[in-house]
Amino acid sequence: MVKWTDSERSTIQSIFSKIDKDVVGPAAISRCLIVYPWTQRYFGSFGNLYNAAAITSNPKVAAHGKVIVEALEKAVQNMDNIKAAYAELSVLHSEKLQVDPGNFKLLADCLTIVIAAQLGNDFTPDVQATFQKFMNVVVSSLEKQYY
């Protein structure tokens, strides 16, 4: 179990209160699909993902990005036991969707970049360190079913 300081909790809550999930989620998943094109194989039903313009303008990609941020908000609400909160998601991604668990880290990196760009100077090294800790717990929780 991860121990969170009051400052870390406050920082994570602050990040999620400042970001626009309608922008961050779609931008992060789009970035992931563009930068790491092999991740596209899980989104065959999304239609045209042949280039960056098609990906960034795809409404199914945008909708899935919003779902991702909503799932992260669930983690924020359950910081004391993210693994339990993500148990069903972990099973879904490992058993039904068969997502390569390494892709969670790739998406986490893309989320970090997008959030850093959106927050600008507010995304200090200390804020980033806390966000990285949070994302590492999220990724570990999603990977739980794999091991």
N, C-alpha and C positions, 0 to 999 in steps of 0.2 A: 504494500500500500504506500502511496506517495503522500508525503507530508507537505502541506501548503502553508506558507506563512500568510498572515493577514495581508501583507503587502502584495504577495503573488496573487491571492484571490482578487484583491481590488484591481490589480493591473489587468488580469484576464477579463474581469467584468467590464472594465473601462474600455478595453479594446473592442469587445463585442457591442458595447453601447455606441461606439463611434463609427463602426463600419456600416456600409450600406450593403446588405446581403444580396440585393438585386444587382449589385455591381461586382462585389468580391467573389461570390460563388461562381457566376458564369465566367468571369475573367480567369479565375484560378483553374477551373476544369478545362477551359479553352487552352490556356497556356500549357497545361499538362499534355493535352492531346496533340498540340503542335510540337512542343519540344521533345516529347517522348512518343513518337507516332505509334509504337507498338502497343501503347495503351488503348488505342482505338479499337482493338479487336473485341473489347467488351461492350462496344456500343454500336454493333452492327445494325441494330434496329433504328438508329438515329438518322439514317439516310446519308446524305452527302457530307463526308468528312475528308474530301480529297485535297483540300488546301486550307491555309489559315483563314482566308476570307469566308469559306464555306463553314468552317468550324465556329468562328466567332459570330456568325449570323444565324446559326442553327438554333431554332427555338427549343429543341429537345435538349441540347447541350446546356442552354441557359437555364432551363427548368431543373435539370439535374444539379447544376451548380447551386441553385437555391436550396435544394434538398440537402446538399452537403453542408451548407452553412447552418441549416436548421438542425442537422445532426450534431454539429459542433456546439450549437447553443444548448442542446440536451446535455452535452458533456460539461458545459459551464454550470448548468443547474445541478449536476451530479458530481462535482469535483471530488467528493470524498470516496466515490466508488464508480469511476468511469467504466471499469471493466464490467461491472454488473449492468450498468446502463447500456453498454454496447454488446452485451452477450448475444442478443438476437442478430444484430448487425454482423457480428463476427461469424456466426453460423451461416447467415445468408451469403456473405462474400466468400467464405471458404467452401461450403458444401454445394450451394446452388449455383452461384455465379462463377465459382472457381477462379477468383481473381488472384493473380500473383501477389503475395503479400508485400513484395518490394515496391509495388505501385503506390501503396499508402504513403510511404516516405517521399516518393516523387511528388505526389499531390500535396503533401505537407510542405515541401519546399516551395512549390508554386504558390500555395496559400500565403506563405511567409513573404514572398516577393510582392504579391499583390497587396497584402495588408500594409507592408512597409511603404509601398508607393502611395497608398491611400492616406496613411497617417502622416507621412512626411517626417518632419522634425520631431514629432511626438513618438516616433518609433526609435527610441534611444537604444543604445546597447543593453541597458538594464531591462527595458521593456522587451527587447528581442530575446534576451536570455530567458525571461519568464515565459514568453510565448513559445519558445523552442521546448522548454520543459513541458508545457501543456501539450504541445503537438506530439512530443515523444510518448507521453502517456496515452494520448488518443491512438496513435499508431500501434503501440504495444497492445492496447485493448482490442483493436481490430484484428490484430495478428493472433490473439489468444487461442482461437479455435484451431489454428494451424499447427500448434505444437502440443 
